[in-house]
Amino acid sequence: MTDHDERCPFLVPVTADHLFVFPVPAFCRRPDAGVYVPSVEKFMRLCVGGAHAECPGYVAAMELLSPAG
């Protein structure tokens, strides 16, 4: 994957799991939602491409986690 600063903080890498049948090496685990496996395009563009601040799920989770939220 890419530099840690460019990855979404809610991205959880999958390691050594032969049963993980999705075409991406990680899944999204936000505190306000269940597990989400992004498409390859979304994974590359938002999750590891440095644009996770544009993701609606990221925005919703950060609003929940903010002191004012």
The first five atom37 places (N, CA, C, CB, O) and aatype in JSON, in Angstrom:
{
  "aatype": [12, 16, 3, 8, 3, 6, 1, 4, 14, 13, 10, 19, 14, 19, 16, 0, 3, 8, 10, 13, 19, 13, 14, 19, 14, 0, 13, 4, 1, 1, 14, 3, 0, 7, 19, 18, 19, 14, 15, 19, 6, 11, 13, 12, 1, 10, 4, 19, 7, 7, 0, 8, 0, 6, 4, 14, 7, 18, 19, 0, 0, 12, 6, 10, 10, 15, 14, 0, 7],
  "atom_mask": [
    [1, 1, 1, 1, 1],
    [1, 1, 1, 1, 1],
    [1, 1, 1, 1, 1],
    [1, 1, 1, 1, 1],
    [1, 1, 1, 1, 1],
    [1, 1, 1, 1, 1],
    [1, 1, 1, 1, 1],
    [1, 1, 1, 1, 1],
    [1, 1, 1, 1, 1],
    [1, 1, 1, 1, 1],
    [1, 1, 1, 1, 1],
    [1, 1, 1, 1, 1],
    [1, 1, 1, 1, 1],
    [1, 1, 1, 1, 1],
    [1, 1, 1, 1, 1],
    [1, 1, 1, 1, 1],
    [1, 1, 1, 1, 1],
    [1, 1, 1, 1, 1],
    [1, 1, 1, 1, 1],
    [1, 1, 1, 1, 1],
    [1, 1, 1, 1, 1],
    [1, 1, 1, 1, 1],
    [1, 1, 1, 1, 1],
    [1, 1, 1, 1, 1],
    [1, 1, 1, 1, 1],
    [1, 1, 1, 1, 1],
    [1, 1, 1, 1, 1],
    [1, 1, 1, 1, 1],
    [1, 1, 1, 1, 1],
    [1, 1, 1, 1, 1],
    [1, 1, 1, 1, 1],
    [1, 1, 1, 1, 1],
    [1, 1, 1, 1, 1],
    [1, 1, 1, 0, 1],
    [1, 1, 1, 1, 1],
    [1, 1, 1, 1, 1],
    [1, 1, 1, 1, 1],
    [1, 1, 1, 1, 1],
    [1, 1, 1, 1, 1],
    [1, 1, 1, 1, 1],
    [1, 1, 1, 1, 1],
    [1, 1, 1, 1, 1],
    [1, 1, 1, 1, 1],
    [1, 1, 1, 1, 1],
    [1, 1, 1, 1, 1],
    [1, 1, 1, 1, 1],
    [1, 1, 1, 1, 1],
    [1, 1, 1, 1, 1],
    [1, 1, 1, 0, 1],
    [1, 1, 1, 0, 1],
    [1, 1, 1, 1, 1],
    [1, 1, 1, 1, 1],
    [1, 1, 1, 1, 1],
    [1, 1, 1, 1, 1],
    [1, 1, 1, 1, 1],
    [1, 1, 1, 1, 1],
    [1, 1, 1, 0, 1],
    [1, 1, 1, 1, 1],
    [1, 1, 1, 1, 1],
    [1, 1, 1, 1, 1],
    [1, 1, 1, 1, 1],
    [1, 1, 1, 1, 1],
    [1, 1, 1, 1, 1],
    [1, 1, 1, 1, 1],
    [1, 1, 1, 1, 1],
    [1, 1, 1, 1, 1],
    [1, 1, 1, 1, 1],
    [1, 1, 1, 1, 1],
    [1, 1, 1, 0, 1]
  ],
  "atom_positions": [
    [[0.84, -1.18, 0.0], [0.0, 0.0, 0.0], [0.88, 1.24, 0.0], [-0.96, 0.0, 1.21], [2.11, 1.14, -0.11]],
    [[0.28, 2.37, 0.12], [1.03, 3.62, 0.01], [1.48, 4.11, 1.38], [0.19, 4.69, -0.67], [1.29, 3.44, 2.39]],
    [[2.08, 5.27, 1.4], [2.53, 5.91, 2.62], [1.38, 5.99, 3.62], [3.09, 7.34, 2.33], [0.24, 6.26, 3.24]],
    [[1.67, 5.74, 4.89], [0.64, 5.71, 5.93], [-0.15, 7.02, 6.0], [1.27, 5.42, 7.28], [-1.35, 6.98, 6.28]],
    [[0.46, 8.15, 5.76], [-0.24, 9.43, 5.83], [-1.27, 9.61, 4.72], [0.76, 10.56, 5.78], [-2.19, 10.41, 4.87]],
    [[-1.12, 8.88, 3.63], [-2.05, 9.0, 2.52], [-3.24, 8.06, 2.67], [-1.34, 8.73, 1.22], [-4.25, 8.24, 1.99]],
    [[-3.14, 7.06, 3.53], [-4.22, 6.08, 3.69], [-5.28, 6.6, 4.65], [-3.67, 4.75, 4.2], [-4.99, 7.38, 5.56]],
    [[-6.48, 6.17, 4.42], [-7.58, 6.5, 5.33], [-7.3, 5.85, 6.69], [-8.96, 6.01, 4.76], [-6.86, 4.71, 6.74]],
    [[-7.54, 6.57, 7.78], [-7.27, 5.99, 9.11], [-8.22, 4.85, 9.48], [-7.36, 7.07, 10.15], [-7.95, 4.13, 10.44]],
    [[-9.32, 4.68, 8.75], [-10.26, 3.61, 9.04], [-10.0, 2.36, 8.21], [-11.68, 4.09, 8.81], [-10.77, 1.39, 8.27]],
    [[-8.94, 2.37, 7.43], [-8.59, 1.25, 6.57], [-7.86, 0.18, 7.4], [-7.72, 1.72, 5.38], [-6.88, 0.48, 8.09]],
    [[-8.34, -1.04, 7.31], [-7.75, -2.16, 8.06], [-7.2, -3.16, 7.05], [-8.81, -2.84, 9.01], [-7.96, -3.75, 6.28]],
    [[-5.87, -3.36, 7.04], [-5.3, -4.32, 6.08], [-5.67, -5.76, 6.43], [-3.79, -4.17, 6.04], [-5.79, -6.12, 7.6]],
    [[-5.85, -6.55, 5.41], [-6.12, -7.98, 5.57], [-4.79, -8.69, 5.36], [-7.23, -8.5, 4.56], [-4.15, -8.53, 4.33]],
    [[-4.39, -9.48, 6.34], [-3.12, -10.19, 6.23], [-3.34, -11.68, 6.4], [-2.11, -9.67, 7.26], [-4.02, -12.12, 7.33]],
    [[-2.76, -12.44, 5.51], [-2.74, -13.91, 5.58], [-4.12, -14.52, 5.76], [-1.86, -14.35, 6.72], [-4.28, -15.48, 6.51]],
    [[-5.1, -13.99, 5.08], [-6.45, -14.57, 5.14], [-6.81, -15.08, 3.75], [-7.5, -13.52, 5.65], [-7.14, -14.29, 2.86]],
    [[-6.75, -16.35, 3.58], [-7.03, -16.95, 2.28], [-8.52, -16.97, 1.97], [-6.47, -18.36, 2.22], [-8.92, -17.25, 0.84]],
    [[-9.35, -16.68, 2.96], [-10.79, -16.67, 2.74], [-11.33, -15.29, 2.35], [-11.49, -17.16, 3.99], [-12.51, -15.16, 2.02]],
    [[-10.48, -14.28, 2.38], [-10.91, -12.94, 1.99], [-11.02, -12.92, 0.48], [-9.91, -11.83, 2.51], [-10.01, -12.92, -0.22]],
    [[-12.23, -12.92, -0.04], [-12.46, -13.11, -1.47], [-12.61, -11.82, -2.25], [-13.69, -13.94, -1.67], [-12.93, -11.85, -3.44]],
    [[-12.39, -10.7, -1.63], [-12.56, -9.41, -2.3], [-11.25, -9.0, -2.98], [-13.01, -8.33, -1.3], [-10.17, -9.39, -2.54]],
    [[-11.34, -8.21, -4.06], [-10.14, -7.88, -4.84], [-9.3, -6.73, -4.28], [-10.54, -7.54, -6.22], [-8.43, -6.22, -4.98]],
    [[-9.54, -6.33, -3.06], [-8.73, -5.28, -2.43], [-8.09, -5.84, -1.16], [-9.6, -4.01, -2.1], [-8.67, -6.73, -0.53]],
    [[-6.91, -5.36, -0.77], [-6.19, -5.94, 0.37], [-6.57, -5.35, 1.73], [-4.72, -5.77, 0.16], [-5.83, -5.51, 2.7]],
    [[-7.71, -4.68, 1.81], [-8.11, -4.07, 3.08], [-9.61, -3.82, 3.08], [-7.34, -2.75, 3.31], [-10.28, -3.92, 2.05]],
    [[-10.14, -3.49, 4.26], [-11.54, -3.12, 4.37], [-11.66, -1.9, 5.26], [-12.38, -4.29, 4.94], [-10.73, -1.53, 5.97]],
    [[-12.81, -1.26, 5.21], [-13.07, -0.05, 5.97], [-13.82, -0.43, 7.25], [-13.9, 0.99, 5.14], [-14.83, -1.13, 7.2]],
    [[-13.32, 0.02, 8.39], [-13.97, -0.25, 9.67], [-14.1, 1.05, 10.43], [-13.17, -1.3, 10.51], [-13.19, 1.46, 11.15]],
    [[-15.25, 1.71, 10.25], [-15.5, 2.98, 10.93], [-16.19, 2.72, 12.25], [-16.35, 3.93, 10.05], [-16.86, 1.7, 12.4]],
    [[-16.03, 3.62, 13.22], [-16.66, 3.41, 14.54], [-18.18, 3.54, 14.5], [-16.11, 4.4, 15.54], [-18.86, 3.06, 15.41]],
    [[-18.73, 4.16, 13.47], [-20.16, 4.39, 13.39], [-20.87, 3.47, 12.39], [-20.43, 5.8, 13.02], [-22.06, 3.66, 12.12]],
    [[-20.17, 2.49, 11.85], [-20.76, 1.63, 10.81], [-20.13, 0.25, 10.85], [-20.59, 2.26, 9.42], [-19.13, 0.02, 11.53]],
    [[-20.73, -0.64, 10.1], [-20.18, -1.99, 9.99], [-19.0, -2.03, 9.03], [0.0, 0.0, 0.0], [-18.55, -1.01, 8.53]],
    [[-18.53, -3.21, 8.79], [-17.42, -3.41, 7.87], [-17.89, -3.11, 6.45], [-16.85, -4.84, 7.98], [-18.98, -3.5, 6.04]],
    [[-17.03, -2.42, 5.7], [-17.33, -2.08, 4.31], [-16.11, -2.43, 3.46], [-17.71, -0.57, 4.17], [-14.98, -2.06, 3.8]],
    [[-16.34, -3.14, 2.36], [-15.26, -3.45, 1.43], [-15.47, -2.59, 0.19], [-15.23, -5.0, 1.06], [-16.44, -2.77, -0.53]],
    [[-14.55, -1.64, -0.05], [-14.72, -0.75, -1.19], [-14.39, -1.45, -2.52], [-13.83, 0.48, -1.02], [-13.71, -2.47, -2.55]],
    [[-14.89, -0.87, -3.58], [-14.52, -1.37, -4.91], [-13.05, -1.05, -5.15], [-15.42, -0.74, -6.03], [-12.46, -0.25, -4.44]],
    [[-12.47, -1.68, -6.15], [-11.07, -1.43, -6.47], [-10.86, 0.04, -6.82], [-10.62, -2.33, -7.64], [-9.9, 0.65, -6.37]],
    [[-11.77, 0.6, -7.61], [-11.64, 2.0, -8.03], [-11.7, 2.93, -6.82], [-12.76, 2.37, -9.03], [-10.88, 3.83, -6.69]],
    [[-12.67, 2.7, -5.93], [-12.8, 3.55, -4.74], [-11.61, 3.36, -3.8], [-14.11, 3.24, -4.0], [-11.11, 4.32, -3.22]],
    [[-11.16, 2.13, -3.67], [-10.0, 1.84, -2.82], [-8.78, 2.63, -3.28], [-9.69, 0.33, -2.84], [-8.1, 3.26, -2.48]],
    [[-8.51, 2.58, -4.59], [-7.34, 3.27, -5.14], [-7.48, 4.79, -5.08], [-7.1, 2.83, -6.57], [-6.51, 5.49, -4.79]],
    [[-8.67, 5.29, -5.34], [-8.87, 6.74, -5.41], [-9.01, 7.37, -4.03], [-10.11, 7.06, -6.24], [-8.36, 8.38, -3.74]],
    [[-9.83, 6.79, -3.17], [-10.12, 7.41, -1.88], [-9.31, 6.83, -0.72], [-11.58, 7.28, -1.57], [-8.7, 7.57, 0.05]],
    [[-9.3, 5.52, -0.6], [-8.73, 4.88, 0.59], [-7.21, 5.01, 0.69], [-9.1, 3.43, 0.61], [-6.68, 5.29, 1.76]],
    [[-6.52, 4.8, -0.41], [-5.06, 4.88, -0.37], [-4.5, 5.99, -1.24], [-4.47, 3.56, -0.79], [-3.29, 6.21, -1.25]],
    [[-5.34, 6.69, -1.96], [-4.88, 7.73, -2.87], [-4.73, 9.09, -2.24], [0.0, 0.0, 0.0], [-4.38, 10.05, -2.93]],
    [[-4.98, 9.2, -0.96], [-4.83, 10.49, -0.28], [-6.05, 11.37, -0.32], [0.0, 0.0, 0.0], [-6.01, 12.5, 0.17]],
    [[-7.15, 10.88, -0.9], [-8.35, 11.7, -1.01], [-9.46, 11.22, -0.08], [-8.86, 11.69, -2.45], [-10.64, 11.47, -0.34]],
    [[-9.1, 10.54, 1.01], [-10.12, 9.99, 1.9], [-10.99, 11.06, 2.55], [-9.46, 9.16, 2.97], [-12.09, 10.75, 3.0]],
    [[-10.54, 12.3, 2.6], [-11.36, 13.38, 3.16], [-12.58, 13.67, 2.28], [-10.52, 14.66, 3.32], [-13.51, 14.35, 2.72]],
    [[-12.59, 13.16, 1.06], [-13.73, 13.31, 0.16], [-14.74, 12.18, 0.3], [-13.25, 13.39, -1.27], [-15.82, 12.25, -0.28]],
    [[-14.41, 11.15, 1.05], [-15.28, 9.99, 1.22], [-16.43, 10.35, 2.17], [-14.48, 8.77, 1.75], [-16.18, 10.84, 3.27]],
    [[-17.68, 10.11, 1.76], [-18.81, 10.41, 2.65], [-18.75, 9.66, 3.98], [-20.12, 10.08, 1.95], [-19.15, 10.2, 5.01]],
    [[-18.27, 8.43, 3.96], [-18.14, 7.66, 5.2], [-17.1, 8.25, 6.14], [0.0, 0.0, 0.0], [-17.31, 8.3, 7.35]],
    [[-15.99, 8.69, 5.59], [-14.94, 9.33, 6.39], [-15.48, 10.61, 7.03], [-13.69, 9.63, 5.52], [-15.26, 10.86, 8.21]],
    [[-16.17, 11.41, 6.24], [-16.73, 12.68, 6.74], [-17.73, 12.4, 7.86], [-17.42, 13.47, 5.58], [-17.7, 13.07, 8.9]],
    [[-18.59, 11.44, 7.68], [-19.59, 11.11, 8.71], [-18.92, 10.62, 10.0], [-20.56, 10.03, 8.19], [-19.32, 11.01, 11.1]],
    [[-17.91, 9.77, 9.86], [-17.2, 9.27, 11.05], [-16.46, 10.38, 11.77], [-16.23, 8.17, 10.65], [-16.46, 10.42, 13.0]],
    [[-15.84, 11.26, 11.02], [-15.09, 12.36, 11.66], [-16.04, 13.34, 12.36], [-14.25, 13.11, 10.62], [-15.68, 13.89, 13.4]],
    [[-17.22, 13.55, 11.81], [-18.21, 14.4, 12.49], [-18.65, 13.75, 13.8], [-19.44, 14.64, 11.57], [-18.83, 14.43, 14.81]],
    [[-18.81, 12.44, 13.78], [-19.19, 11.72, 14.99], [-18.1, 11.79, 16.05], [-19.5, 10.26, 14.67], [-18.38, 11.93, 17.24]],
    [[-16.84, 11.7, 15.61], [-15.71, 11.69, 16.54], [-15.26, 13.07, 16.99], [-14.57, 10.98, 15.91], [-14.47, 13.18, 17.93]],
    [[-15.75, 14.12, 16.33], [-15.31, 15.47, 16.7], [-15.88, 15.85, 18.06], [-15.74, 16.51, 15.63], [-16.96, 15.39, 18.42]],
    [[-15.17, 16.68, 18.83], [-15.66, 17.07, 20.15], [-17.01, 17.77, 20.11], [-14.65, 17.98, 20.81], [-17.79, 17.66, 21.06]],
    [[-17.3, 18.49, 19.05], [-18.59, 19.19, 18.93], [-19.7, 18.26, 18.47], [-18.46, 20.35, 17.96], [-20.88, 18.57, 18.62]],
    [[-19.31, 17.1, 17.89], [-20.31, 16.19, 17.3], [-20.93, 15.32, 18.29], [0.0, 0.0, 0.0], [-21.79, 14.51, 17.94]]
  ]
}
